[in-house]
Amino acid sequence: MSVVGWGQIGLLALLIGVLVKPLGGYLARVYAGERTVLKPILGPIETALYRLAGLDASVEQKWPEYAVALLVFNAVGTVALYLLLRIQGLLPLNPQQLSALSPDLAFDTALSFVTNTSWQSYSGEVTLSYLAQMVGIAVQSFLSAATGMAVAMALIRGFARRSASTIGNFWIDLTRGTLYVLLPICVAAAVFFVAQGVPQTLAQYIEAKTITGGTQLIALGPVATQEAIKLLSGDGGGFFNVNSAHPFENPTPLTNLVEMVLILSLGAALTNTFGRMVGNEKQGWALLATMTILFGLGVAGLYAC
């Protein structure tokens, strides 16, 4: 991965500062169900999903209902990912014929990705099939990020409404966060990564001859799509063992900068969303300033070491 210098950190700070207000406002409108630039395109899909699930977007939940829905959804996700990892050797999209994960590793991986902590005690390129990476890890990266944003919205509504008995609807928040925020950004980011040289293929690994006459197995896969949500969600879970230090995940200085923007953008923008939803944007800027100071002190400490 490219070395991050003070110039790149300054440019990163500038880009995040520029993004905070428009992205924060966009998030506030999305979760309020207001019209956005993507509403004409994605609105019919949103409506169809609600109809399919039997949901009424106007019906909100009290906090116990919201919490139960969140916990049940993520418990089901944990079980589903665990089972997928345990039987991956029997499933398609496994060109390297990788075997199933052990029970303890499958459980650890499933639980950590569902909870957005994403501890990786495995090397992705020699452990997980393409199906497990795409349907398992990438999907849970989307859902854990959407769950985290839903919790943020519920918390903000709790501050903003004070005496109200409801805090939104978990299923509506989950859908809107995924459909209007995570998917559009990740599609754009994945296309950009492919243009920069990040692999996006279902072909099997390549065996190459080295200059010394030996052979080397070069791992490939649907990397770009997973890289986008890995970074935007803050979930981790790189396709390769060394994550973004791998040249296939992060091939150029430009991808390095974009990846850092993706990591920080939603967290920074949510401070502005908070300010808008409580009716005082200054509170959002105060939160962002506090986060920036703490981040700056951390970076300075790392450089000092």
Summary of the structure (lengths in Angstrom):
residues: 305
radius of gyration: 20.6
end to end distance: 19.5
largest distance: 73.2
contacts: 958
relative contact order: 0.14
helix: 68%
strand: 3%
